[in-house]
Amino acid sequence: MNTDGAISAVLLVIISIFLPPVGVFLVAGCGADFLINICLTILGYIPGHIHAFYILYIYFKRRDESSQGVFDSRRAPGVYSDNVQTGGRGYGTMATS
């Protein structure tokens, strides 16, 4: 991971500590993952954090794997954003079956 990638990862984690839905929105966009995180954060701050950090973990894991040429075609459970599933590499770069 380059320096810019490390800085962006740290900033996303800091944002997610204070406002979990904002961190999810920055990674997954406005979709099911974002709405689920808003509901979990309203129900309890800790469930919102757990979900946000899970989404961030999957995103950065898939991003690092795809930069190394490793493509896991299985979808991560509980993640509905294609951006997170592909590690931000765009649509069609990984098999989605």
C-alpha positions as CSV (number, residue, x, y, z in Angstrom):
1,M,0.0,0.0,0.0
2,N,1.4,3.4,-0.9
3,T,1.5,6.4,1.4
4,D,-1.6,8.0,-0.1
5,G,-3.5,4.7,0.4
6,A,-2.4,4.5,4.0
7,I,-3.4,8.0,4.7
8,S,-6.8,7.6,3.2
9,A,-7.3,4.4,5.2
10,V,-6.4,6.1,8.4
11,L,-8.8,9.0,7.6
12,L,-11.6,6.6,6.8
13,V,-11.1,4.8,10.1
14,I,-11.1,8.1,12.1
15,I,-14.2,9.3,10.3
16,S,-15.9,5.9,11.0
17,I,-15.0,6.2,14.7
18,F,-17.0,9.4,15.1
19,L,-19.7,8.9,12.5
20,P,-20.0,5.3,11.3
21,P,-22.6,6.1,8.5
22,V,-20.3,8.7,7.0
23,G,-17.5,6.2,6.7
24,V,-19.8,3.6,5.1
25,F,-21.1,6.3,2.7
26,L,-17.6,7.3,1.6
27,V,-16.8,3.7,0.7
28,A,-20.1,2.1,-0.4
29,G,-22.1,5.1,-1.6
30,C,-25.8,5.7,-0.9
31,G,-27.3,2.2,-1.0
32,A,-28.3,-0.7,1.2
33,D,-25.1,-0.8,3.2
34,F,-25.4,2.9,4.1
35,L,-29.1,2.5,5.1
36,I,-28.3,-0.6,7.2
37,N,-25.5,1.3,9.0
38,I,-27.8,4.2,9.7
39,C,-30.4,1.9,11.3
40,L,-27.7,0.0,13.3
41,T,-26.2,3.3,14.5
42,I,-29.7,4.5,15.6
43,L,-30.3,1.3,17.4
44,G,-27.0,1.4,19.1
45,Y,-23.7,3.1,18.5
46,I,-21.6,-0.1,18.9
47,P,-23.6,-2.1,16.2
48,G,-23.1,0.8,13.8
49,H,-19.4,0.7,14.5
50,I,-19.1,-3.0,14.0
51,H,-20.9,-2.8,10.7
52,A,-18.9,0.2,9.5
53,F,-15.6,-1.5,10.4
54,Y,-16.7,-4.7,8.7
55,I,-17.5,-2.8,5.5
56,L,-14.1,-1.0,5.6
57,Y,-12.3,-4.3,6.3
58,I,-13.9,-6.0,3.3
59,Y,-13.2,-2.9,1.1
60,F,-9.5,-2.7,1.9
61,K,-9.0,-6.4,1.9
62,R,-10.5,-6.7,-1.6
63,R,-8.6,-3.6,-2.8
64,D,-5.3,-5.0,-1.6
65,E,-6.1,-8.5,-3.1
66,S,-7.0,-7.0,-6.5
67,S,-3.8,-4.9,-6.6
68,Q,-1.8,-8.1,-6.0
69,G,-3.7,-9.9,-8.8
70,V,-5.7,-12.2,-6.5
71,F,-9.4,-12.2,-7.3
72,D,-11.9,-13.8,-4.9
73,S,-15.1,-14.3,-7.0
74,R,-17.2,-15.1,-3.9
75,R,-19.3,-12.3,-2.6
76,A,-18.6,-11.2,1.0
77,P,-21.7,-12.0,3.2
78,G,-23.7,-9.0,4.3
79,V,-22.2,-6.6,1.8
80,Y,-24.5,-5.2,-0.9
81,S,-22.3,-2.6,-2.6
82,D,-20.4,-3.6,-5.7
83,N,-17.8,-1.0,-4.9
84,V,-17.0,-2.7,-1.7
85,Q,-17.2,-6.2,-3.2
86,T,-14.6,-5.2,-5.9
87,G,-12.4,-3.2,-3.6
88,G,-13.2,0.0,-5.5
89,R,-11.7,-1.3,-8.7
90,G,-14.9,-0.7,-10.7
91,Y,-17.6,-2.8,-12.1
92,G,-16.7,-5.9,-14.0
93,T,-13.2,-6.3,-12.7
94,M,-14.1,-9.3,-10.5
95,A,-16.5,-12.1,-11.2
96,T,-19.7,-11.7,-9.2
97,S,-21.2,-15.1,-9.4
